[in-house]
Amino acid sequence: MDDLLGRVWPVAVYDLTDRLLSWEAERGNDTEPFDVVRAKLVDVHLPKLVEAGLVDPVDGQRYELTEAGLTLEANARGIDLAAVEEDPEWVLSD
């Protein structure tokens, strides 16, 4: 979800897979092949996030955060959503 918040929505499954593999590699973790990770996202993890109401599929290949997902991620990061509503570009900057 971290990747969804920091990018322009919706985010493609390909981009989520790429970011996940990069994140794992940065931490020195062994990674599975791209196609395996992508399949697990599509078949297991993203459907669970949809079921939990945290992301919505846009067209089967792209996903975006729901209001609940955004709130959860903002709380985890300590982001004041009221400040974001005043300046939405703030959330996209690093």
C-alpha positions, 0 to 999 in steps of 0.5 A: 500500500505504501507504493499506492500512496506515493504514486499517482493513482491508479497503480498498475500491477506491474509497477506494484510487483516491480516496487515490491521486488525492489523493496525486498532486494534493498533489504537483502531478502531473497526474491522470487521471479517477477512472474511468480510475485505478480501472480501472487499479487493478482491471485492472493494479495490484491483480492484480499485487499479488495475484500478488506475494502482497502483498494479497488480494482480499476480495470483488472490491471490497476488498483487504487486506494479506497478512502479506508485504505488511504486513512489506514496508510495515513495513520500508519505514516502519521500524515494529517489528512486534513493537511493533505486535503488542503494541499493534495500535492503534498502527499505525492512529494518526498 
